[in-house]
Each structure stands twice: as C-alpha cells, then as structure tokens.
Amino acid sequence: MPRKGSKHPYKSRKDYTYTVKDIAELAGTTRNALNVAKVRGKIDPGDFRSVVSFLTRRIIDKRLKGDLFAPAARVAKKGGKTGSQVSSKRPKKAVGRR
C-alpha cells in the first residue's frame, strides 16, 4: 500500500491495433478498394494520421453527397443467406411403401 500523498504507481500504456479490414469497414469500402487507394497514395495504413485523414475525407464526401445522416460504414449482415437466394440442391424424393 503506497503512503498517503505519494504518486500513483506507474500504469502501462494500452496498445490499440487496427487492421486493413477495420479501416475498410469504417470507410464503407471493400478491402480491394482500400488497396487501390493505398496504391494511389491516398492512404498509408501504417500511419495513424493518414488513416484518420482518409476516414475523415470519406465521411465528409458521404455527407456532401446528400444524406446527412448516412452511417460512415456500411452495415452488413454476417453469414446467412438472403431470402432471394435459392438453394441449387434438389429435395430428396420421398421413398414410400406401397
């Protein structure tokens, strides 16, 4: 127990990590589109300032296109099929007794 009035013990810093998938999701693009932006020099995923400025530009562009309340990232359902997709498998024929 530290003495009264002494400094708090040293707390380690927290490290935060992000991936290219996370950046693409926040920007509302695919990973391939993000790679194209990287090749064109619009973003450097290793530089945090570059990532923040890229995401800021994407959000501003989306807002200027008309919908002021559009989410910055697309909301996608994970897994499962949509109702319009039909399975290509045929149902098994019922084998009945005669």
Distance bins in CASP14 RR format, pairs under 12 A and 6 or more apart:
PFRMAT RR
TARGET T0000
AUTHOR 0000-0000-0000
RMODE 2
METHOD distances of the structure
MODEL  1
1 9 0 0 0 0 0 1 0 0 0 0 0
2 8 1 0 0 1 0 0 0 0 0 0 0
2 9 1 0 0 1 0 0 0 0 0 0 0
2 10 0 0 0 0 0 1 0 0 0 0 0
3 9 0 0 0 0 0 1 0 0 0 0 0
16 22 0 0 0 0 0 1 0 0 0 0 0
16 48 0 0 0 0 1 0 0 0 0 0 0
16 51 0 0 0 0 0 1 0 0 0 0 0
17 23 0 0 0 0 0 1 0 0 0 0 0
17 45 0 0 0 0 0 1 0 0 0 0 0
17 46 0 0 0 0 0 1 0 0 0 0 0
17 48 0 0 0 0 0 1 0 0 0 0 0
18 24 0 0 0 0 0 1 0 0 0 0 0
18 25 0 0 0 0 1 0 0 0 0 0 0
18 26 0 0 0 0 1 0 0 0 0 0 0
18 27 0 0 0 0 0 1 0 0 0 0 0
18 45 0 0 0 0 1 0 0 0 0 0 0
18 46 0 0 0 0 1 0 0 0 0 0 0
18 47 0 0 0 0 0 1 0 0 0 0 0
18 48 0 0 0 0 1 0 0 0 0 0 0
18 51 1 0 0 1 0 0 0 0 0 0 0
18 52 0 0 0 0 0 1 0 0 0 0 0
18 55 0 0 0 0 0 1 0 0 0 0 0
19 25 0 0 0 0 1 0 0 0 0 0 0
19 26 0 0 0 0 0 1 0 0 0 0 0
19 31 0 0 0 0 1 0 0 0 0 0 0
19 34 0 0 0 0 0 1 0 0 0 0 0
19 45 0 0 0 0 1 0 0 0 0 0 0
19 46 0 0 0 0 0 1 0 0 0 0 0
19 51 0 0 0 0 0 1 0 0 0 0 0
20 26 0 0 0 0 0 1 0 0 0 0 0
20 27 0 0 0 0 0 1 0 0 0 0 0
20 29 0 0 0 0 0 1 0 0 0 0 0
20 30 0 0 0 0 0 1 0 0 0 0 0
20 31 1 0 1 0 0 0 0 0 0 0 0
20 32 0 0 0 0 0 1 0 0 0 0 0
20 33 0 0 0 0 0 1 0 0 0 0 0
20 34 1 0 0 1 0 0 0 0 0 0 0
20 35 1 0 0 1 0 0 0 0 0 0 0
20 37 0 0 0 0 0 1 0 0 0 0 0
20 38 0 0 0 0 1 0 0 0 0 0 0
20 43 0 0 0 0 1 0 0 0 0 0 0
20 44 0 0 0 0 0 1 0 0 0 0 0
20 45 1 0 1 0 0 0 0 0 0 0 0
20 46 0 0 0 0 1 0 0 0 0 0 0
20 51 0 0 0 0 1 0 0 0 0 0 0
20 54 0 0 0 0 0 1 0 0 0 0 0
21 27 0 0 0 0 0 1 0 0 0 0 0
21 28 0 0 0 0 0 1 0 0 0 0 0
21 29 0 0 0 0 0 1 0 0 0 0 0
21 30 0 0 0 0 1 0 0 0 0 0 0
21 31 1 0 0 1 0 0 0 0 0 0 0
21 32 0 0 0 0 0 1 0 0 0 0 0
21 34 0 0 0 0 1 0 0 0 0 0 0
21 35 0 0 0 0 0 1 0 0 0 0 0
21 45 0 0 0 0 0 1 0 0 0 0 0
21 73 0 0 0 0 0 1 0 0 0 0 0
22 28 0 0 0 0 0 1 0 0 0 0 0
22 31 0 0 0 0 0 1 0 0 0 0 0
22 34 0 0 0 0 0 1 0 0 0 0 0
22 45 0 0 0 0 1 0 0 0 0 0 0
22 51 0 0 0 0 1 0 0 0 0 0 0
22 55 0 0 0 0 0 1 0 0 0 0 0
22 73 0 0 0 0 1 0 0 0 0 0 0
23 29 0 0 0 0 1 0 0 0 0 0 0
23 30 0 0 0 0 0 1 0 0 0 0 0
23 31 0 0 0 0 1 0 0 0 0 0 0
23 33 0 0 0 0 0 1 0 0 0 0 0
23 34 1 0 0 1 0 0 0 0 0 0 0
23 35 0 0 0 0 0 1 0 0 0 0 0
23 37 0 0 0 0 1 0 0 0 0 0 0
23 38 0 0 0 0 1 0 0 0 0 0 0
23 42 0 0 0 0 0 1 0 0 0 0 0
23 43 1 0 0 1 0 0 0 0 0 0 0
23 44 0 0 0 0 0 1 0 0 0 0 0
23 45 1 0 0 1 0 0 0 0 0 0 0
23 46 0 0 0 0 1 0 0 0 0 0 0
23 47 0 0 0 0 0 1 0 0 0 0 0
23 48 0 0 0 0 0 1 0 0 0 0 0
23 50 0 0 0 0 0 1 0 0 0 0 0
23 51 1 0 1 0 0 0 0 0 0 0 0
23 52 0 0 0 0 0 1 0 0 0 0 0
23 54 1 0 0 1 0 0 0 0 0 0 0
23 55 1 0 0 1 0 0 0 0 0 0 0
23 58 0 0 0 0 1 0 0 0 0 0 0
23 72 0 0 0 0 0 1 0 0 0 0 0
23 73 0 0 0 0 0 1 0 0 0 0 0
24 30 1 0 0 1 0 0 0 0 0 0 0
24 31 1 0 1 0 0 0 0 0 0 0 0
24 32 0 0 0 0 1 0 0 0 0 0 0
24 33 1 0 0 1 0 0 0 0 0 0 0
24 34 1 0 1 0 0 0 0 0 0 0 0
24 35 0 0 0 0 1 0 0 0 0 0 0
24 36 0 0 0 0 0 1 0 0 0 0 0
24 37 0 0 0 0 1 0 0 0 0 0 0
24 38 0 0 0 0 0 1 0 0 0 0 0
24 43 0 0 0 0 0 1 0 0 0 0 0
24 45 0 0 0 0 1 0 0 0 0 0 0
24 51 0 0 0 0 0 1 0 0 0 0 0
24 54 0 0 0 0 0 1 0 0 0 0 0
24 55 0 0 0 0 0 1 0 0 0 0 0
24 58 0 0 0 0 0 1 0 0 0 0 0
24 72 0 0 0 0 0 1 0 0 0 0 0
24 73 0 0 0 0 1 0 0 0 0 0 0
24 74 0 0 0 0 1 0 0 0 0 0 0
24 76 0 0 0 0 0 1 0 0 0 0 0
25 31 0 0 0 0 1 0 0 0 0 0 0
25 33 0 0 0 0 0 1 0 0 0 0 0
25 34 0 0 0 0 1 0 0 0 0 0 0
25 55 0 0 0 0 0 1 0 0 0 0 0
25 58 0 0 0 0 0 1 0 0 0 0 0
25 71 0 0 0 0 0 1 0 0 0 0 0
25 72 0 0 0 0 1 0 0 0 0 0 0
25 73 1 0 1 0 0 0 0 0 0 0 0
25 74 1 0 0 1 0 0 0 0 0 0 0
25 75 0 0 0 0 1 0 0 0 0 0 0
25 76 0 0 0 0 1 0 0 0 0 0 0
25 78 0 0 0 0 0 1 0 0 0 0 0
26 34 0 0 0 0 0 1 0 0 0 0 0
26 43 0 0 0 0 0 1 0 0 0 0 0
26 51 0 0 0 0 1 0 0 0 0 0 0
26 52 0 0 0 0 0 1 0 0 0 0 0
26 54 0 0 0 0 1 0 0 0 0 0 0
26 55 1 0 1 0 0 0 0 0 0 0 0
26 56 0 0 0 0 0 1 0 0 0 0 0
26 58 0 0 0 0 1 0 0 0 0 0 0
26 59 0 0 0 0 1 0 0 0 0 0 0
26 62 0 0 0 0 0 1 0 0 0 0 0
26 71 0 0 0 0 0 1 0 0 0 0 0
26 72 1 0 0 1 0 0 0 0 0 0 0
26 73 1 0 1 0 0 0 0 0 0 0 0
26 74 0 0 0 0 1 0 0 0 0 0 0
26 75 0 0 0 0 0 1 0 0 0 0 0
27 33 0 0 0 0 1 0 0 0 0 0 0
27 34 1 0 0 1 0 0 0 0 0 0 0
27 36 0 0 0 0 0 1 0 0 0 0 0
27 37 0 0 0 0 1 0 0 0 0 0 0
27 38 0 0 0 0 0 1 0 0 0 0 0
27 42 0 0 0 0 0 1 0 0 0 0 0
27 43 0 0 0 0 1 0 0 0 0 0 0
27 45 0 0 0 0 0 1 0 0 0 0 0
27 51 0 0 0 0 1 0 0 0 0 0 0
27 52 0 0 0 0 0 1 0 0 0 0 0
27 53 0 0 0 0 0 1 0 0 0 0 0
27 54 1 0 0 1 0 0 0 0 0 0 0
27 55 1 0 1 0 0 0 0 0 0 0 0
27 56 0 0 0 0 0 1 0 0 0 0 0
27 57 0 0 0 0 1 0 0 0 0 0 0
27 58 1 0 1 0 0 0 0 0 0 0 0
27 59 0 0 0 0 1 0 0 0 0 0 0
27 60 0 0 0 0 0 1 0 0 0 0 0
27 61 0 0 0 0 0 1 0 0 0 0 0
27 62 0 0 0 0 1 0 0 0 0 0 0
27 71 0 0 0 0 0 1 0 0 0 0 0
27 72 1 0 0 1 0 0 0 0 0 0 0
27 73 1 0 0 1 0 0 0 0 0 0 0
27 74 0 0 0 0 1 0 0 0 0 0 0
28 34 0 0 0 0 1 0 0 0 0 0 0
28 37 0 0 0 0 0 1 0 0 0 0 0
28 54 0 0 0 0 0 1 0 0 0 0 0
28 55 0 0 0 0 1 0 0 0 0 0 0
28 58 1 0 0 1 0 0 0 0 0 0 0
28 59 0 0 0 0 1 0 0 0 0 0 0
28 61 0 0 0 0 0 1 0 0 0 0 0
28 62 0 0 0 0 1 0 0 0 0 0 0
28 70 0 0 0 0 0 1 0 0 0 0 0
28 71 0 0 0 0 1 0 0 0 0 0 0
28 72 1 0 0 1 0 0 0 0 0 0 0
28 73 1 0 1 0 0 0 0 0 0 0 0
28 74 1 0 1 0 0 0 0 0 0 0 0
28 75 0 0 0 0 1 0 0 0 0 0 0
28 76 0 0 0 0 1 0 0 0 0 0 0
29 35 0 0 0 0 1 0 0 0 0 0 0
29 36 0 0 0 0 1 0 0 0 0 0 0
29 37 1 0 0 1 0 0 0 0 0 0 0
29 38 0 0 0 0 0 1 0 0 0 0 0
29 42 0 0 0 0 0 1 0 0 0 0 0
29 43 0 0 0 0 0 1 0 0 0 0 0
29 54 0 0 0 0 0 1 0 0 0 0 0
29 55 0 0 0 0 0 1 0 0 0 0 0
29 58 1 0 0 1 0 0 0 0 0 0 0
29 61 0 0 0 0 0 1 0 0 0 0 0
29 62 0 0 0 0 0 1 0 0 0 0 0
29 72 0 0 0 0 0 1 0 0 0 0 0
29 73 0 0 0 0 1 0 0 0 0 0 0
29 74 0 0 0 0 1 0 0 0 0 0 0
30 36 0 0 0 0 1 0 0 0 0 0 0
30 37 0 0 0 0 0 1 0 0 0 0 0
30 73 0 0 0 0 0 1 0 0 0 0 0
30 74 0 0 0 0 1 0 0 0 0 0 0
30 76 0 0 0 0 0 1 0 0 0 0 0
31 37 0 0 0 0 0 1 0 0 0 0 0
31 38 0 0 0 0 0 1 0 0 0 0 0
31 45 0 0 0 0 0 1 0 0 0 0 0
32 38 0 0 0 0 0 1 0 0 0 0 0
32 39 0 0 0 0 0 1 0 0 0 0 0
33 39 0 0 0 0 0 1 0 0 0 0 0
33 40 0 0 0 0 0 1 0 0 0 0 0
33 42 0 0 0 0 0 1 0 0 0 0 0
33 43 0 0 0 0 0 1 0 0 0 0 0
33 54 0 0 0 0 0 1 0 0 0 0 0
33 58 0 0 0 0 0 1 0 0 0 0 0
33 74 0 0 0 0 0 1 0 0 0 0 0
34 40 0 0 0 0 0 1 0 0 0 0 0
34 41 0 0 0 0 0 1 0 0 0 0 0
34 42 0 0 0 0 1 0 0 0 0 0 0
34 43 1 0 0 1 0 0 0 0 0 0 0
34 44 0 0 0 0 0 1 0 0 0 0 0
34 45 1 0 0 1 0 0 0 0 0 0 0
34 51 0 0 0 0 0 1 0 0 0 0 0
34 54 0 0 0 0 1 0 0 0 0 0 0
34 55 0 0 0 0 0 1 0 0 0 0 0
34 58 0 0 0 0 0 1 0 0 0 0 0
35 41 0 0 0 0 0 1 0 0 0 0 0
35 42 0 0 0 0 0 1 0 0 0 0 0
35 43 0 0 0 0 1 0 0 0 0 0 0
35 45 0 0 0 0 1 0 0 0 0 0 0
36 42 0 0 0 0 1 0 0 0 0 0 0
36 43 0 0 0 0 0 1 0 0 0 0 0
37 43 1 0 1 0 0 0 0 0 0 0 0
37 44 0 0 0 0 0 1 0 0 0 0 0
37 45 0 0 0 0 1 0 0 0 0 0 0
37 50 0 0 0 0 0 1 0 0 0 0 0
37 51 0 0 0 0 0 1 0 0 0 0 0
37 53 0 0 0 0 0 1 0 0 0 0 0
37 54 1 0 0 1 0 0 0 0 0 0 0
37 55 0 0 0 0 0 1 0 0 0 0 0
37 57 0 0 0 0 0 1 0 0 0 0 0
37 58 0 0 0 0 1 0 0 0 0 0 0
38 44 1 0 0 1 0 0 0 0 0 0 0
38 45 1 0 0 1 0 0 0 0 0 0 0
38 46 0 0 0 0 1 0 0 0 0 0 0
38 47 0 0 0 0 0 1 0 0 0 0 0
38 50 0 0 0 0 1 0 0 0 0 0 0
38 51 0 0 0 0 0 1 0 0 0 0 0
38 54 0 0 0 0 1 0 0 0 0 0 0
39 45 0 0 0 0 0 1 0 0 0 0 0
40 54 0 0 0 0 0 1 0 0 0 0 0
41 47 0 0 0 0 0 1 0 0 0 0 0
41 50 0 0 0 0 1 0 0 0 0 0 0
41 53 0 0 0 0 0 1 0 0 0 0 0
41 54 0 0 0 0 1 0 0 0 0 0 0
42 50 0 0 0 0 1 0 0 0 0 0 0
42 51 0 0 0 0 0 1 0 0 0 0 0
42 53 0 0 0 0 1 0 0 0 0 0 0
42 54 1 0 0 1 0 0 0 0 0 0 0
42 55 0 0 0 0 0 1 0 0 0 0 0
42 57 0 0 0 0 1 0 0 0 0 0 0
42 58 0 0 0 0 1 0 0 0 0 0 0
42 61 0 0 0 0 0 1 0 0 0 0 0
43 49 0 0 0 0 0 1 0 0 0 0 0
43 50 1 0 1 0 0 0 0 0 0 0 0
43 51 1 0 0 1 0 0 0 0 0 0 0
43 52 0 0 0 0 0 1 0 0 0 0 0
43 53 0 0 0 0 1 0 0 0 0 0 0
43 54 1 0 1 0 0 0 0 0 0 0 0
43 55 0 0 0 0 1 0 0 0 0 0 0
43 56 0 0 0 0 0 1 0 0 0 0 0
43 57 0 0 0 0 1 0 0 0 0 0 0
43 58 0 0 0 0 1 0 0 0 0 0 0
44 50 1 0 1 0 0 0 0 0 0 0 0
44 51 1 0 0 1 0 0 0 0 0 0 0
44 52 0 0 0 0 0 1 0 0 0 0 0
44 53 0 0 0 0 0 1 0 0 0 0 0
44 54 0 0 0 0 1 0 0 0 0 0 0
45 51 1 0 0 1 0 0 0 0 0 0 0
45 52 0 0 0 0 0 1 0 0 0 0 0
45 54 0 0 0 0 1 0 0 0 0 0 0
45 55 0 0 0 0 0 1 0 0 0 0 0
46 52 0 0 0 0 0 1 0 0 0 0 0
46 54 0 0 0 0 0 1 0 0 0 0 0
47 53 0 0 0 0 1 0 0 0 0 0 0
47 54 0 0 0 0 1 0 0 0 0 0 0
48 54 0 0 0 0 0 1 0 0 0 0 0
48 55 0 0 0 0 0 1 0 0 0 0 0
49 55 0 0 0 0 0 1 0 0 0 0 0
49 56 0 0 0 0 0 1 0 0 0 0 0
50 56 0 0 0 0 0 1 0 0 0 0 0
50 57 0 0 0 0 0 1 0 0 0 0 0
51 57 0 0 0 0 0 1 0 0 0 0 0
51 58 0 0 0 0 0 1 0 0 0 0 0
52 58 0 0 0 0 0 1 0 0 0 0 0
52 59 0 0 0 0 0 1 0 0 0 0 0
53 59 0 0 0 0 0 1 0 0 0 0 0
53 60 0 0 0 0 0 1 0 0 0 0 0
54 60 0 0 0 0 0 1 0 0 0 0 0
54 61 0 0 0 0 0 1 0 0 0 0 0
54 72 0 0 0 0 0 1 0 0 0 0 0
55 61 0 0 0 0 0 1 0 0 0 0 0
55 62 0 0 0 0 0 1 0 0 0 0 0
55 72 1 0 0 1 0 0 0 0 0 0 0
55 73 0 0 0 0 1 0 0 0 0 0 0
56 62 0 0 0 0 0 1 0 0 0 0 0
56 63 0 0 0 0 0 1 0 0 0 0 0
56 72 0 0 0 0 1 0 0 0 0 0 0
57 63 0 0 0 0 0 1 0 0 0 0 0
57 64 0 0 0 0 0 1 0 0 0 0 0
57 72 0 0 0 0 0 1 0 0 0 0 0
58 64 0 0 0 0 0 1 0 0 0 0 0
58 65 0 0 0 0 0 1 0 0 0 0 0
58 70 0 0 0 0 0 1 0 0 0 0 0
58 71 0 0 0 0 0 1 0 0 0 0 0
58 72 1 0 0 1 0 0 0 0 0 0 0
58 73 0 0 0 0 1 0 0 0 0 0 0
58 74 0 0 0 0 0 1 0 0 0 0 0
59 65 0 0 0 0 0 1 0 0 0 0 0
59 67 0 0 0 0 0 1 0 0 0 0 0
59 68 0 0 0 0 0 1 0 0 0 0 0
59 69 0 0 0 0 0 1 0 0 0 0 0
59 70 0 0 0 0 1 0 0 0 0 0 0
59 71 0 0 0 0 1 0 0 0 0 0 0
59 72 1 0 1 0 0 0 0 0 0 0 0
59 73 0 0 0 0 1 0 0 0 0 0 0
60 66 0 0 0 0 0 1 0 0 0 0 0
60 68 0 0 0 0 0 1 0 0 0 0 0
60 70 0 0 0 0 0 1 0 0 0 0 0
60 72 0 0 0 0 1 0 0 0 0 0 0
61 67 0 0 0 0 0 1 0 0 0 0 0
61 70 0 0 0 0 0 1 0 0 0 0 0
61 72 0 0 0 0 0 1 0 0 0 0 0
62 68 0 0 0 0 1 0 0 0 0 0 0
62 69 0 0 0 0 0 1 0 0 0 0 0
62 70 1 0 1 0 0 0 0 0 0 0 0
62 71 0 0 0 0 1 0 0 0 0 0 0
62 72 1 0 0 1 0 0 0 0 0 0 0
62 73 0 0 0 0 1 0 0 0 0 0 0
62 74 0 0 0 0 0 1 0 0 0 0 0
63 69 0 0 0 0 1 0 0 0 0 0 0
63 70 1 0 0 1 0 0 0 0 0 0 0
63 71 0 0 0 0 0 1 0 0 0 0 0
63 72 0 0 0 0 1 0 0 0 0 0 0
64 70 0 0 0 0 0 1 0 0 0 0 0
76 82 0 0 0 0 0 1 0 0 0 0 0
77 83 0 0 0 0 0 1 0 0 0 0 0
79 85 0 0 0 0 0 1 0 0 0 0 0
81 87 0 0 0 0 1 0 0 0 0 0 0
81 88 0 0 0 0 0 1 0 0 0 0 0
END
